[in-house]
Amino acid sequence: MISAPFEVVEEKMEKDHAAVVLSQRLGGSTKSFRVFSFAVVREADAWKPAPLLASFENSVVNYSAEVSETRKNLVRWMSQRAAQAREEMASQVNRDFDQAMRQSITPEQLATVEPAALVDGFLQAVRDRNQAAAIARLGGFSQEPTQEENTLHAHIIRCFESSATMREWPWNLITDSRTILVPGPGQVKAAQGGQLITILAIHPESLREEPQILTFHVRREGGTRWQIQLPEVFLNSDAVEDEDCEPLRSNNRALIDELKKFVKEKRQSQPKDLYATAEGYAKYLTECLTNHDFLRFWVATVPDGIFMKNGRFPEIRDLWQSLQEGNGTSLFALLASKQEKKFLLAVLQSYSPSQGMQIKNFWLKEVKDKQWELLFDEPEDFPEELLAWMRTNEEGWKKTLTDGLTEKAQRIGALANAPVDIEAIRNTFEQWQKAMDAQSLREVIPFCASFEDEKSILAMLRNVARDMIHDTGKRSILQVHQSGRWGAVSGRLDTMNANAKPVFPLYIFVATDVGPRILPQIDYRVVDGNSTRDFLNKNALRDLTKIVPEQTVAELQTIIDAHRKLVAEQPLIPSAPEPAAKQ
């Protein structure tokens, strides 16, 4: 699905019938565009689209020979004009794409660029989702591209246009900002000419503990410009990580040395006494988890020898996934820690969209020179007092939500005695929406507010987590409202299910010291023909009357009435879903 505005190419009208040709494209850095034709019929002074694209089929109109001829002429015109528009757009798109490539890197620069820098530029283009910059480095300036190159470029563009594909292996190794990328040992001459650039990739959701080797072959096109040949797994739509990845082995000394060098360099920015005290180390690791900082966590926990004695890589990724629920969306707070002899047990409270609130833990052990290290499994020789301490307190920890878990959210005792600025609401909503799309509770919570009681805070977490899981699709703003001390956004959500009706959430906002914040505990949304949803809406307003005065609720009701009126005017045709990723 292309999420871009439509433009009218041309329209033609004959009495009560019309044909409209529309175009849609993403911009100069992509080759994505579409052309649509719509048949439109006037009925009772209102123009209505026919149910089928480029056809008057099944539109309600009295039949006559004149009407039939009019429709045939308009359908014929639509077909011809749409074909012409596609040719015009394809030509314009290619010109714009060429210009976008040149803005990224020129053909002259490709002749002199260092191969390693070329690969770095490609990786940055992929992370920026810049198709033109990526294709330019894959031979996009070829005057007479081979069939193989055309197929490659078409494949890359299809991958770029599917966000689901870009989140899957192997693309997630180079698109995900959480991936740790470690440069290999410089440039190596390829047997078939050119240079081989090797990169190690460590992804927090990988199926393997070992770093994966990515080898880019950089060669000169026609003996002049450098271009990149991607690793084979990026060209194979049936590639499977377990079978097709190239893991780092313990006998690859050159890459092991580069990995050690990388770790040593990154540890320069760590606190100098990080491993000297168990409490300080536990706090540092919790900060890494809280900030979803896999790089800092990995560097801080990988043993100095990189490989264990048995030649296996340490199970850092496995521990990270067990703590983070595998997807890095959890909130964390350090509840307590207790040290006995040479062991420390750290207890965390976490909240994830899929599992809710949980109690988790990790172990530290004092090793040589009074330094502490993280254990990847529960130790066999730990003091029983530590486990007894945890069992004694676990039920109490589960029953109480620690403040540290939601400290970034705004707590309100009562509504501020001031109106909420409409433009500020729109800006905050757009930032909140980006955080929701990133599937990160840590990024979403700072844009939220809740009343101070624990029930309200839990409702905020529960509703945000539910929306993160289920409200996948395209969100759009219908209108921004303000009434009394309330603000709101009337939204429309078109889900990934092409057959589902759109949902119309009303996102409630309140004023805080740091600007307007969304109040997720008020869960109000309109779904056509859903009586259960109507019941839940009434309950949301009933619960609100227990917190704020009825007069204040009446101010919000004004917004709700405007929202429901706005929804009644909306078409219920769902948007087309984005192409599914490969299975």
Stockholm file with secondary structure:
# STOCKHOLM 1.0

chainA/1-583         MISAPFEVVEEKMEKDHAAVVLSQRLGGSTKSFRVFSFAVVREADAWKPAPLLASFENSVVNYSAEVSETRKNLVRWMSQRAAQAREEMASQVNRDFDQAMRQSITPEQLATVEPAALVDGFLQAVRDRNQAAAIARLGGFSQEPTQEENTLHAHIIRCFESSATMREWPWNLITDSRTILVPGPGQVKAAQGGQLITILAIHPESLREEPQILTFHVRREGGTRWQIQLPEVFLNSDAVEDEDCEPLRSNNRALIDELKKFVKEKRQSQPKDLYATAEGYAKYLTECLTNHDFLRFWVATVPDGIFMKNGRFPEIRDLWQSLQEGNGTSLFALLASKQEKKFLLAVLQSYSPSQGMQIKNFWLKEVKDKQWELLFDEPEDFPEELLAWMRTNEEGWKKTLTDGLTEKAQRIGALANAPVDIEAIRNTFEQWQKAMDAQSLREVIPFCASFEDEKSILAMLRNVARDMIHDTGKRSILQVHQSGRWGAVSGRLDTMNANAKPVFPLYIFVATDVGPRILPQIDYRVVDGNSTRDFLNKNALRDLTKIVPEQTVAELQTIIDAHRKLVAEQPLIPSAPEPAAKQ
#=GR chainA/1-583 SS CCCSCEEEEEEEEETTEEEEEEEEECCTTCCCEEEEEEEEEEETTEEEECSSTTCCTTCCCCCCHHHHHHHHHHHHHHHHHHHHHHHHHHHHHHHHHHHHHHHHCCHHHHHHSCHHHHHHHHHHHHHTTCHHHHHHTTTTTCSSCCHHHHHHHHHHHHHHTCHHHHTSTTTHHHHCTTSEEEEEEEEEECTTSSEEEEEEEECTTCSCSSCEEEEEEEEEETTTEEEEECCGGGTCTTCCHHHHCCBCCTTCHHHHHHHHHHHHHHGGGSCTTTTTCHHHHHHHHHHHHHTTCHHHHHHHHSCTTSSCTTSCCCCHHHHHHHHHTTTTCCEEEEEEEEEETTEEEEEEEEEETTTEEEEEEEEEEECGGGCEEEESSCCTTCCHHHHHHHHHHHHHHHHSCCGGGGTTSEEESSCCSSCCCHHHHHHHHHHHHHHHHTTCHHHHGGGBEEESSHHHHHHHHHHHHHHHHHCCEEEEEEEEEEETTEEEEEEEEEESCTTSCCBEEEEEEECCTTSCEECTTSCEEECTTCHHHHHHHHHHHHHHTTTSCHHHHHHHHHHHHHHHHHHHTSCCCCCCCCCCCCC
#=GC SS_cons         CCCSCEEEEEEEEETTEEEEEEEEECCTTCCCEEEEEEEEEEETTEEEECSSTTCCTTCCCCCCHHHHHHHHHHHHHHHHHHHHHHHHHHHHHHHHHHHHHHHHCCHHHHHHSCHHHHHHHHHHHHHTTCHHHHHHTTTTTCSSCCHHHHHHHHHHHHHHTCHHHHTSTTTHHHHCTTSEEEEEEEEEECTTSSEEEEEEEECTTCSCSSCEEEEEEEEEETTTEEEEECCGGGTCTTCCHHHHCCBCCTTCHHHHHHHHHHHHHHGGGSCTTTTTCHHHHHHHHHHHHHTTCHHHHHHHHSCTTSSCTTSCCCCHHHHHHHHHTTTTCCEEEEEEEEEETTEEEEEEEEEETTTEEEEEEEEEEECGGGCEEEESSCCTTCCHHHHHHHHHHHHHHHHSCCGGGGTTSEEESSCCSSCCCHHHHHHHHHHHHHHHHTTCHHHHGGGBEEESSHHHHHHHHHHHHHHHHHCCEEEEEEEEEEETTEEEEEEEEEESCTTSCCBEEEEEEECCTTSCEECTTSCEEECTTCHHHHHHHHHHHHHHTTTSCHHHHHHHHHHHHHHHHHHHTSCCCCCCCCCCCCC
//
